[in-house]
Amino acid sequence: MKIRLFPLSLKAPAHPLPVGCRVAMRAAMEGAPHARTAVGEVVGHDHTANEGVACVIVTWPGVEGFTATYHLEALVRVERGGDGTPRPV
């Protein structure tokens, strides 16, 4: 049995939204974001069952907080500014 080694250059690229980063919905950020705009945290990665499209698992804060799966295009990586308004990174 031969063992096949792959060069490091074939390593998978870093994920655009890594675990632990803060995200907001793209639609909210394209509108007029404000201090109360929801900012969630990426807690994992997944793929859709049918198409195999990459998805991100996000947990949202608050009393009514929940965890949901989103396509990458639906989210924007953000950081809160000094006034509390989320800004794209």
C-alpha positions as CSV (number, residue, x, y, z in Angstrom):
1,M,0.0,0.0,0.0
2,K,1.4,3.4,-1.0
3,I,0.9,6.4,1.2
4,R,0.3,9.5,-0.8
5,L,1.5,12.8,0.7
6,F,0.1,16.1,-0.5
7,P,2.0,19.4,-0.5
8,L,0.9,22.1,2.0
9,S,-0.1,24.2,-1.0
10,L,-3.2,22.0,-1.4
11,K,-4.4,22.7,2.1
12,A,-7.9,24.1,2.3
13,P,-8.0,27.9,2.3
14,A,-9.0,29.7,5.5
15,H,-12.8,30.2,5.9
16,P,-14.0,33.7,5.2
17,L,-16.1,33.7,8.4
18,P,-14.0,31.8,11.0
19,V,-15.5,30.5,14.2
20,G,-15.7,33.3,16.8
21,C,-16.0,36.2,14.5
22,R,-18.9,38.7,14.7
23,V,-21.4,38.9,11.9
24,A,-24.6,40.8,11.0
25,M,-27.2,40.2,8.3
26,R,-26.1,41.8,4.9
27,A,-29.6,43.3,4.4
28,A,-29.3,45.2,7.8
29,M,-25.9,46.5,6.9
30,E,-26.9,47.7,3.5
31,G,-29.7,49.6,5.1
32,A,-29.0,52.0,8.0
33,P,-27.3,50.0,10.7
34,H,-27.7,51.4,14.2
35,A,-26.6,50.5,17.8
36,R,-29.4,48.0,18.1
37,T,-28.6,46.1,14.9
38,A,-28.2,42.4,15.9
39,V,-24.6,41.1,15.8
40,G,-24.2,37.3,16.1
41,E,-21.2,35.1,16.6
42,V,-20.1,32.3,14.2
43,V,-20.1,29.0,16.1
44,G,-19.5,26.5,13.3
45,H,-19.6,25.6,9.6
46,D,-21.8,23.3,7.7
47,H,-23.0,22.4,4.1
48,T,-26.5,22.2,2.8
49,A,-27.7,18.6,2.4
50,N,-28.9,18.9,-1.2
51,E,-26.4,21.2,-3.0
52,G,-23.4,20.9,-0.7
53,V,-23.2,24.7,-0.4
54,A,-21.0,26.1,2.4
55,C,-23.0,27.6,5.3
56,V,-22.2,29.2,8.6
57,I,-23.9,28.5,11.9
58,V,-24.6,31.7,13.9
59,T,-25.8,32.2,17.4
60,W,-27.7,35.4,18.1
61,P,-27.8,37.2,21.5
62,G,-30.6,38.3,23.7
63,V,-33.6,36.9,25.5
64,E,-35.0,35.6,22.2
65,G,-31.6,34.5,21.0
66,F,-31.4,31.5,18.7
67,T,-29.0,29.6,16.5
68,A,-29.5,29.3,12.8
69,T,-27.6,28.3,9.6
70,Y,-27.0,30.9,6.8
71,H,-25.4,31.0,3.4
72,L,-22.2,33.0,3.3
73,E,-23.7,35.7,1.1
74,A,-26.4,36.5,3.7
75,L,-23.8,37.7,6.3
76,V,-21.2,40.4,6.7
77,R,-18.2,40.3,9.1
78,V,-18.5,43.2,11.5
79,E,-17.1,44.9,14.6
80,R,-18.9,47.4,16.8
81,G,-17.6,51.0,16.7
82,G,-17.3,53.3,19.6
83,D,-20.9,54.3,19.3
84,G,-22.1,50.7,19.3
85,T,-23.0,50.7,15.6
86,P,-21.6,47.6,13.7
87,R,-19.2,48.4,10.9
88,P,-18.0,46.0,8.2
89,V,-14.5,44.6,8.7
